[in-house]
Structure formats: structure tokens, C-alpha cells
Amino acid sequence: MTTKDSFVSDQPDHGLITTEDSFLSGQVSVRQPRDGYRIGTDAVMLAASISGGRRAVRALDMGAGVGGVSLAVCQRLADIHITAVEQDQVSYFLLCQNIQSNGRAEVIRPLLADVLALSPVLKGSFDQVFANPPFHHGSDAPSRSRRRAQAHYADDAALANWVATALWAVKPKGRVTFIVRADRTDQVMRALADGGAGEVLLFPLWSYRGSPAIRMIITARKGVKGGMAVLPGLVLHHPGGALTPEARRVMKGEDVPLRHPATAHLQP
């Protein structure tokens, strides 16, 4: 992530200092709050795990923030149309700006709404749903930033509701994908099972080789029966802190291939 400059929002009711940042080797630029929740490795890794297909894909970005994941997905996939849902008004304002400034107005539709209270017309509407949901425990030390707390902290019920909503919004046999803190993997898997999802894939992310996983990318398909698979995952850093070559390639725009071993030959 490269930060170019900082300035104050031109909206008088926002009163928010923002920065202009770029990622994916400068292919995507975003305006985002200087303090609080900011686009980082999680967003890039999630975006890299979203796959396309042989036809146009309609996708839902739950909790889109300022648009980092949606913009990164569009940078990789040509035939995708995304509904990007965000409930925080300031983040939504920046989301709309970022969509316009990156020339993605024709493929990303911003929607100001609560992701857990979407319009009934969206039920079963999407080929794919993805999210970087609140995954820190509600009992953890709260963030000083209200927006950061809203983006990151949730109890078990709230996290399960995110999964349930994703399965509600996706079409039968459609795919849902999440990135969460690794120690909440069991809760997401339980919610997926409760919602009738199968072909679950787990892709762990480790800070360093030999360390416990810090994040888990989890993907599954609605109404599909199939066994779970744990994929090799990705080590992010060398002992000195530099990105590994594999992580560096993803941060520059390569994909994270989430393909079930039993069906990989059938997937694009």
C-alpha cells in the first residue's frame, strides 16, 4: 500500500481526515480515513481468492467499506458486476468516490444499507458473495475508532448472522467466501453447515513459517454436498518481516487459487 497524500474531506458534515492510497502496484487507488479501519493485507487476500467463470458473474460485497475488495476484484476479473453494500455513511461516501475515480461505475453498484437487513428482492440473486466480516471477539478490547470497532468486532451470533445472510443472498450452488481470524474458523464452518453449504475449502495464512495461522480464507457452495479440504495456504513474511515471494505476487495482483482437489479439473 502506497500513501500519496492526506487531506480533509470536502463534506462539512464528515470532518474526516483521509489519505489517498494505492495498492496492487498502483493499479487501484482509494481515498480512505487516515485513522480507524484501513485497507490492508486481508482485503487484498480476500479479493485474490474470488474467481470468475465462463459467463458474467453477479457478486455481492458485504460490508464494502471504501471499496478496496470490490475494486481489487474488478481489477482481476473482467466479467463481474458487484453490488457493494456499506452502512456507514462516511465510508459509503468514500466508496462512491472511489468507484468513480477508478472508472468502475459501470460494474460496481454502491448500496447504503445494513448487510444484515437487506431488501428481500436480493434473496438468491448473486453468483458469489464475499465478505471481510467483523471477526474479533466482542469481548476483546474495543477500538478507539467507532468505525474500526464496527468493522472488526462481533460476537458469535453476529458472525453467524453474516454467514447466514451470505447464504440467503447467494444462488443455489453459488459460492460464499470469507476471510476471518483463524481462531473463528470453527464458528464460520458451523454456520455454513447450518445453512446447508458444502465443498468447504480452508486456505490458512501464516505470518511466518512455523507460526500459527493468523487468518483463514473460507469458501463454500450453497446447497452442494461435498467434503471439506484444507489447502496449502500461504506464508506472508520472512523472519525479517519482508513479504515472501508468494505473498508479494498476490499483493501485486495475482490470484489465490481456491480449488477443491476433487473438482479442480472442472473449474475454470
N, C-alpha and C positions, 0 to 999 in steps of 0.2 A: 504494500500500500504506500503510495507516494502522496504526501500532503503538499499542495501548491501554495495556498494562502488561507487566510481566515478573514471573516468579515461578519458584520451584524446583519441579521435578517432584515429585509426591507418591509416586512409586515409589522406594523406597530403593535399589534396585539400578541406577537410572538416574543419579541425581546430576547432572541436566542442568538448566541454567537455560534457560527458554523464555520466549517472548513471545506475547502474544495479538494477532494482526494481522487486518486486514480488507482486502479488495480487491473489485473490481467495484462501486465506490461503496457499499461496506458490505454488499453482498448475500451475501458469503461471508466467514466468519471462521475463522481457523485458529490453532491453537497449534503453534508450531514452535521449534526450537532458536534461541537468541539468536546463537550463533556457528556457523560452518560453512555447509552448504548451506541456502539460504532461497528461498522462492518469490519469483519476480521476473517481469520482462517476458517471458522465454522461456516460462514456464508459461502466462501469460495468452494470449500469441500462439498457442501450440500449441492450447490449449483452444478459442480462437476459430475455428480452422481446421477443427474437427470438425463435420461436417454430419449432419443427421438423415435422415429418409426418410418414406415413406408408411406404414411399419409400425414396430413396436418394433425397436430396434437393440440387439444384444448386442455390447458392446465390451470390449476388454482394455487396461488402462493398465499398461504395462511400466515398472517402477521408479517406483511411485506416490509415493514419499516420504511426506510427511504428508498428501497428498491434494489438493493445490492444483489440479492439472489436472482430476482427476475431478470435484471439487466445482464447478469453473467450467463444465465441460461440462454437468453436470446442471442448472446454473442456466439455461443456454440451451436445452437440449433436454429436452422432457417425456418422450418415449417412448424412453428409453435405460436400459439396465441395464449396469453396469460391474463387471468383476472387476478390482480394484486390487491388483497384486502388488508386494510390497516385501519385501526380505530382511533389512534392518537392523532389529533388534528394537525399538530405541528409536523409530525412525521409524514402525514398524508400530504400536506402542502409541499414538503421537500420531495416526496415520492413523485408527485405530479411534475414538479420542476425537472427532476432527474430523467423522467421518461421523455420529456420534451427535449432536453439538452442532448440526450443520447440518440435522438431520432427514432424512438421506439413507440411513438404514439399509435401507430397502426397495428402493433402487435401486443402491447401491454395496456390493459384497461384498468385504471385505478378505481378502487371502490372503498368509500369511507363506511366502515361497518365493523361490528363486533364479530370476530370469526366464530364465536360460539353461538351466535344468533343470526345466522344468515337467512336470507329470503328463501322460502320454500321452493321457489322456481329454480333454485340452483341444485336441488337434490338430484344426485345421479347425473350431473351434467358434464363431468370432466373425465378426460382420459387419464390424467395424472394429477395428484395433489401432493404438494411438498410443503414442509414447514421446518423452521428452527424454533420449536416451541419453548416456552418458559420451562427450564429443566433443573434449576436449582431448587432445593427444598425450601418450602415456605418458612421453615424454622431456622434457616440459615440467617446469618447477619444481613439485615436489609441494606440495599444500596442507598447511598445518599441521594441518588438521582431517581426521581419518580419514574421517568421513562425507562431507565435501566432496570429498575425493580419490576416494572410492568412487563418488560421484555424477557426477564430471566427467572423470576421467582414464581413457583406454583406448588400447590400441594398435590398429593397423589390423585385426588379426584379431578383437579383441573387438568392435569396432564392426560388422564384417561379421557376426559371430555374432548381434548384436542384430537386424539386418535379417533374417537367415535365420530366427531364431526368430519374428519377427513374421509372416513369410510362412508359416511352419509352423502358426501358431495361427489365421490368418485363413481364412475360407471361400474357395473358388474365386470369383473376381470380386469378393471383398471388398477393402476399402481399408486400406492401411497409411500412417501419417503420422508424420513425424519433424521435430523441429527440431534443427539441428546448427550448429556453427561453419561459416561459409561455405566455408572452405578444405578442408573434408572432404566437400563435396558430391560430388566425383568418386568417393570410396570408397563412399558410400551408393548412388550410381547404379550402380556396378559390381556391388555386392551385390544390388541389385534386379534387374539384368539376369541375373545368375547364377541368381536364384531364379525367373525366368520372369515377372516383373512388367512391366506396360506402362502406357500412358497416364500417364507420369510428368509431374508438374507441379512447377515450381520457383517459389517465392514468396520473393524476397530481401527482407531487412530491412536498411536502411541507418541508421547513427547520424545522419548529416546528409546533406543533398542534395549530391551530387557526391563523397561519400566512398565507399570500397569497402564492399561489403556485409559485415556482421559475422555475420549469421545467415541460414540458409536453411531455410524450411519446404519439405519434400519429401513429396509424396504420390503413391501409385501403386496400381494394382489388380493383384491376383494372377491370373495366367493370362489376362490380357487383352492383346491386341495393339493397339497404338496408338502414335502418335508422341508425342514429348515436346513440352511447351510451357513457355515462360518467361513468367510473369505479371508485371504491372507492379510488384508489390511495394509496400513501404511505407517511407516516411521517418519515423523515430521522433522526431527532435528538430529544433528550430530552432537556428541558430548559438549563441544564448544559453543553450541547454540545455533550454528548455521543450519539452514534448511538442507535436507538430504536432496540428492538429485531428483528422486521421485516426487517429493513434495514440491520442489521448485518447478517441475514441469506442470504440475497441477495448478500452481499459483500463476503460471503464465498462460493457462487456458486449456491444457489437456484434460481429458475426462478421467473419471474414476469408474472403471468398468464393473458394474454390479450385475453379474450374470450368473444365474443358477447353474451349477455344474450339470444338472440333469437336463437342462433345456438350453444351454448356451448355443448349441448348434442351430436352434430355431430362432434366436434373437438377432436383430439387426446389429 
